[in-house]
Amino acid sequence: MSSFSKLSRSFFIPEIIFPTSTASSSTSPFALCPFFQFPTFIPSMPYKEKETEKLYYSIGEVAKMFNVNASLIRFWEKEFDIIKPQKNRKGNRSFTAADIDNFRRIFHLVKERGYTLQGAKEKLRQNKDEVFNEVDMIASLERVKSFLLELKKSL
């Protein structure tokens, strides 16, 4: 007897890997095949869906994130040199996560804080780190707020 047949015999023993059930005595074609028998113990783990983050976003997706028109994104791309999306041969823009973060900072300055475009450019030029930290702090506080509201809802 070859070593392969010994290995295959020990691997396919239904009593060890997949315990036999009452289905093995039935006339089902799957009852004889150990691949279709299920283990008796399945650990119950809470299922939490992972957020998948895309590498590239289209201009329409970015516009939808910030509830603005795509023309505003194209305009700010021309005005602010920190937004540099990749373009394919056709000319379609592909925004990375870094571009979206930069757009979020500009959006914060112009739309939420009321800066003019020139004022936002100067603020970014002078205190870039301060603006980045402020926007990141606001985003983390919003995440904490949503977590606490979710926790309150579950109580």
C-alpha positions in Angstrom: 0.0 0.0 0.0 1.5 3.4 -1.0 1.9 6.3 1.4 -0.5 8.3 -0.6 -3.4 5.8 -0.1 -2.6 5.7 3.7 -2.7 9.5 3.8 -5.9 9.7 1.8 -7.5 7.0 4.0 -6.6 8.8 7.2 -7.7 12.1 5.9 -11.1 11.0 4.6 -12.3 9.1 7.7 -15.7 10.7 8.4 -15.7 9.8 12.1 -12.6 11.8 12.8 -12.9 14.9 10.7 -16.6 15.1 10.0 -18.7 13.2 12.5 -21.3 11.0 11.0 -24.9 11.9 11.4 -28.3 10.4 10.6 -27.9 11.7 7.1 -25.4 9.0 6.3 -28.1 6.4 6.4 -30.3 8.3 4.0 -30.5 7.8 0.3 -29.1 11.2 -0.5 -26.1 11.2 -2.8 -24.3 13.6 -0.4 -24.6 11.2 2.5 -21.7 9.0 1.2 -19.3 11.9 0.5 -17.4 13.3 3.5 -17.0 16.7 1.9 -20.7 17.5 2.2 -21.0 16.5 5.9 -20.7 19.4 8.3 -18.9 19.4 11.6 -21.1 19.3 14.6 -19.4 22.2 16.5 -19.4 25.6 14.9 -18.2 28.3 17.2 -20.5 31.2 17.5 -18.6 34.4 17.0 -20.2 37.8 16.6 -20.1 38.9 13.0 -18.9 42.3 12.4 -18.7 43.5 8.8 -15.4 45.1 8.0 -15.4 48.4 6.2 -13.8 48.1 2.9 -12.0 51.2 1.8 -11.5 51.8 -1.8 -8.1 52.9 -3.2 -9.6 55.3 -5.8 -12.8 57.3 -5.9 -14.5 58.9 -8.9 -15.4 62.6 -8.9 -19.1 61.6 -8.5 -18.4 59.6 -5.4 -16.4 62.5 -3.9 -19.1 64.9 -4.8 -21.7 62.7 -3.1 -19.5 62.4 0.1 -19.5 66.2 0.6 -22.9 66.9 -0.9 -21.5 69.3 -3.5 -21.5 69.5 -7.3 -18.7 67.8 -9.3 -17.9 71.3 -10.8 -16.9 72.6 -7.4 -14.5 69.7 -7.0 -13.0 70.5 -10.4 -12.8 74.2 -9.5 -11.1 73.6 -6.2 -8.7 71.2 -7.9 -7.6 74.1 -10.1 -7.4 76.6 -7.2 -5.7 74.5 -4.5 -2.4 72.7 -5.4 -2.8 70.1 -2.7 -5.6 68.3 -4.5 -3.9 66.3 -7.3 -6.1 63.4 -8.5 -4.7 60.9 -11.0 -6.2 61.1 -14.5 -6.4 58.2 -16.9 -6.0 58.5 -20.7 -9.6 59.4 -21.0 -9.3 62.3 -18.5 -11.4 60.8 -15.7 -10.2 61.8 -12.3 -9.3 59.2 -9.6 -9.1 60.6 -6.1 -7.1 58.8 -3.4 -7.8 58.9 0.3 -5.1 61.6 0.7 -6.9 63.7 -1.9 -10.2 63.3 0.0 -8.5 64.2 3.3 -7.1 67.4 1.6 -10.6 68.1 0.2 -12.1 67.7 3.6 -9.7 70.3 5.0 -10.5 72.8 2.3 -14.2 72.1 2.7 -13.9 72.7 6.5 -12.1 76.0 5.9 -14.4 77.3 3.1 -17.8 75.9 3.9 -17.8 75.4 7.6 -15.5 78.2 8.9 -16.5 80.7 6.2 -13.0 81.5 4.8 -12.7 83.0 1.3 -10.7 80.9 -1.2 -7.7 83.3 -0.9 -8.0 83.1 2.9 -8.1 79.3 2.9 -5.0 79.2 0.6 -3.1 81.5 3.0 -4.2 79.5 6.0 -3.1 76.3 4.4 0.2 77.8 3.4 1.0 79.3 6.8 -0.5 76.8 9.3 -0.9 73.6 7.4 -0.3 71.3 10.4 -2.7 73.3 12.6 -5.5 73.0 10.0 -4.8 69.3 9.6 -4.9 68.7 13.4 -8.1 70.7 13.8 -9.9 68.8 11.1 -8.7 65.4 12.4 -9.8 66.4 15.9 -13.3 67.3 14.6 -13.5 64.0 12.7 -12.5 62.0 15.8 -15.1 63.9 18.0 -17.8 63.1 15.4 -16.9 59.4 15.6 -17.1 59.5 19.4 -20.4 61.2 19.2 -21.8 58.6 16.8 -20.5 55.8 19.0 -22.2 57.3 22.1 -25.5 57.9 20.2 -25.4 54.2 19.1 -24.6 53.1 22.6 -27.5 55.2 23.9 -29.9 53.7 21.3 -28.9 50.1 22.4 -29.7 50.8 26.1 
